[in-house]
Each structure stands twice: as C-alpha cells, then as structure tokens.
C-alpha cells in the first residue's frame, strides 16, 4: 500500500518505474500479522457463516456500524440460513426483519439477490465474480467482498476503511476522495498480493486496520503496524485540502420521516390506515413526500381505501 521504502513517496507505488519489490510488498506482512493478532471475532468471519452469511453481513454493514448490525444479523441468519429460505418469503418480511438498520432498500435488494440465487444458482451463492456482479442489488464492492472473504479470491475490496488506509499510507493524504475514483481502483489492484489466499487476507486485514486503528477522526498511529512506512504520518499529517467531507444529518430529514412511517408498518401485521401514518409526523407535505418515496422505492404497498402495508410481491 505504499511505494518501496527506497523510492520517493511523492507518487503512488503503481506509477513507480524503479526496480525493487512490487508495490505494497513491505505492507502486506505487518498488516496481516497485526490482523492475525487483533481481528475481531465476528460471526460472518467464522467458517460456519458460509458465503450467504458473508453476503448478508456485507449488505447490512454498508453505512452501518458493526454494533448495530450484530443483533439483526444473528436473527436474520437464524431465520433464513440459506438464500432459498428468504426467497420463499414476501419482500415485506425482509423489510420488517431489517428493523432500524437504516437504508431499508438494502433489505429489498438482499431479498432480490436471494431470489436470483435460488433461481439461477440452485440456492448457492456463486463463487464467480461475474455471476456475483450480475445478481440484483450487487455492486462492484459487494461482489469483490463476497468473492474475497467467502471464497478467498484476489480482488480489490474498496470500502471506506480500506480507501482511507491506502490514502494515508500510500498517497500521503488524510482522506480519500468522496467517491471512489478510477485511480484508486488501479492503485488498489496494484497493491494486491499475487497469491490469492494472501490477497484475500490482505483485503480483510487492511479493512480491519481502517476500522480499528486508522480511523477517520482519531487515528492511533502508535498502534499501527505500518506507521513507519505511512506517507501521511511521515509528511507531518497534513490537513485535508480537498472538497469538504460530507456530514450525515438525520433529525428532521425525509430519512427520519421514512423511518417513522416504516416503523408503524413493521410493527403491524395487517394493513395500516392513512390516519395511523399521519400521526407519526406533524408536517403534512414532508410526510406525504416521504410516503410517496417509500411507495416509489417498493418499500410500501398502497391499497384501496387509503390503506398501506409492507410489500407482498
């Protein structure tokens, strides 16, 4: 994840034309050794989780901390231990079980993926990266994560934690761009170990390092196994000079209204009248906009007579 130690750090490793070890080779062993000693014991990392457990966790962990995901994940895989088990249920049941994890469209996408896995792959999560990417609701990151973490394949897995570690250790900046760039993907591919199992271990280890040590707000360089090689630390930790970091707000937003409306429908096992939904938010225009958005996203199904329910189809 950095240029060789005997070359200038003014440019990322992949663009270096001098002779020496491959880019990132001096980072792989210390980060993986650190991971071996410090990795959290998470249920989706255990062998019994299988590829389905890995996939479920990847959907749930998008923009959501581990502490919130853990109880929902355990309930989910206990109820639906295989994709076919989820595929048998109405999509609204996936939304109900999603609870308050947020971004509930992920529940619909995961349900859609389970249906496709059942229909196309006999109920087994495919190992082929292209087949993973072809599943509904599966993007570049999730396909790479499942292929790497579940099947030990060699793919760059670029979540926000990995991107931050690479930005600091290799390119010498505090934060990566707001959106993943082609240059980041190229650099991440160049940093991958050639050996498939080692590459998969590196993907998990660098992600954990970003989650536990090289965090966004309070990096712990004294605990970092690659502090001596980190371009950002060696440059004196320059402040971020790119576009402002996007903050996340919730109170008073349409997201909050949508969450309250969905909470009423999750708790009900029969259609809910408009009046029950009207009580959850005082501002009628915003409430109507949020409800219309839920219907448009397929998360809520309108019925005759001003009734609403979670989707059945």
Residue pairs with C-beta under 8 A, 6 or more apart in sequence:
1 13
1 23
1 24
1 27
1 31
1 165
1 166
1 169
1 170
1 191
1 206
1 226
2 9
2 13
2 23
2 24
2 26
2 27
2 169
2 170
2 226
2 229
2 230
2 231
3 9
3 11
3 12
3 13
3 16
3 23
3 170
3 231
4 13
4 16
4 18
4 20
4 21
4 23
4 25
4 26
5 26
5 229
6 20
7 16
7 18
7 20
9 172
9 231
9 234
9 235
12 23
12 170
12 171
12 183
12 187
13 23
13 24
13 170
13 187
13 190
13 191
14 23
14 186
14 187
14 190
14 191
16 23
22 190
22 194
23 190
23 191
24 170
24 190
24 191
24 192
24 193
25 193
26 229
27 169
27 191
27 226
27 229
28 193
28 198
28 202
30 225
30 226
31 202
31 205
31 206
31 209
31 225
31 226
32 198
32 201
32 202
32 205
33 225
34 205
34 209
34 225
35 201
35 204
35 205
35 208
35 209
38 208
38 212
39 45
39 204
39 205
39 208
40 66
40 208
40 212
42 57
42 66
42 70
43 49
43 53
43 57
43 70
43 73
43 74
43 77
44 53
44 54
44 56
44 57
44 73
44 149
45 149
45 204
46 53
49 57
49 77
50 125
50 150
51 124
51 125
51 127
51 146
51 150
51 151
52 77
52 81
52 82
52 83
52 125
53 77
54 125
54 145
54 146
54 149
54 150
55 110
55 113
55 125
55 142
55 146
55 150
56 73
56 76
56 77
56 110
57 69
57 73
58 141
58 142
58 145
58 146
58 149
59 106
59 109
59 110
59 137
59 142
60 69
60 72
60 73
60 76
60 101
60 106
61 69
62 103
62 106
63 102
63 103
64 101
64 102
64 103
66 211
68 100
68 101
69 101
72 97
72 98
72 99
72 101
75 97
76 97
79 85
79 97
80 86
80 89
80 114
82 123
83 113
83 114
83 117
83 118
83 123
83 124
83 125
84 114
84 117
84 118
84 123
86 94
86 110
86 111
86 114
87 111
87 114
87 115
87 117
87 118
87 119
89 111
90 310
90 311
90 312
90 313
91 107
91 108
91 111
91 112
91 298
91 310
91 311
91 312
91 313
92 301
92 309
92 310
92 311
92 312
93 310
94 107
94 108
94 110
94 111
95 104
95 107
95 108
95 262
95 266
95 299
95 310
95 311
96 266
96 310
97 107
98 104
98 106
98 107
99 266
100 259
100 263
102 255
102 259
104 262
104 299
105 297
105 298
105 299
106 137
108 137
108 297
108 298
108 299
108 311
109 136
109 137
109 138
110 137
112 136
112 137
113 135
113 136
113 137
113 138
116 135
116 136
117 123
117 124
117 125
117 126
117 135
120 126
120 131
121 131
125 132
125 146
125 150
126 132
126 135
127 147
127 150
127 151
127 153
128 147
129 143
129 144
129 147
129 153
129 155
132 138
132 142
132 143
132 146
132 147
133 139
133 140
133 143
135 143
138 146
141 157
141 158
141 159
143 155
144 155
144 156
144 157
144 158
145 157
145 159
145 203
147 153
147 155
148 154
148 155
148 157
148 199
148 200
148 203
148 204
149 157
149 200
149 203
149 204
152 196
152 197
152 200
153 196
153 199
153 200
154 192
154 193
154 194
154 195
154 196
154 199
154 200
155 192
155 199
155 203
156 185
156 188
156 189
156 191
156 192
156 203
157 203
157 204
157 207
158 180
158 184
158 185
158 188
159 207
159 210
160 176
160 210
160 216
161 206
161 207
161 208
161 209
161 210
161 211
161 214
162 188
162 203
162 206
162 207
162 210
163 176
163 180
163 184
163 210
164 175
164 176
164 210
164 214
164 216
165 206
165 209
165 210
165 214
166 176
166 184
166 187
166 188
166 191
166 206
167 173
167 174
167 175
167 176
167 232
168 174
168 214
168 219
168 230
168 231
168 232
168 233
169 214
169 226
169 229
169 230
169 231
169 232
170 187
170 191
170 231
171 187
171 231
172 231
172 232
172 234
172 235
172 238
173 232
173 238
173 240
173 242
174 232
174 237
174 238
174 239
174 240
175 216
175 240
175 242
175 245
176 184
177 184
177 242
177 243
178 243
178 245
178 246
191 202
192 199
192 202
192 203
193 199
193 202
209 224
209 225
209 226
213 219
213 220
213 223
213 224
214 220
214 224
221 227
221 230
221 233
224 230
227 233
232 238
250 256
254 286
254 289
254 290
254 293
257 280
257 281
257 286
257 287
257 290
258 290
258 293
258 294
260 280
260 281
261 277
261 280
261 281
261 287
261 290
261 291
261 294
261 300
262 294
262 299
262 300
263 280
264 272
264 276
264 277
264 280
265 272
265 300
265 308
265 309
265 310
266 310
268 276
268 309
270 309
271 303
271 307
271 308
271 309
272 307
272 308
272 309
273 305
273 306
273 307
273 308
274 306
274 307
274 308
277 287
277 291
277 308
278 284
278 287
280 287
281 287
281 290
291 300
291 308
294 300
295 301
295 302
298 311
299 310
299 311
300 308
300 309
300 310
300 311
301 308
301 309
301 310
301 311
301 312
302 308
303 309
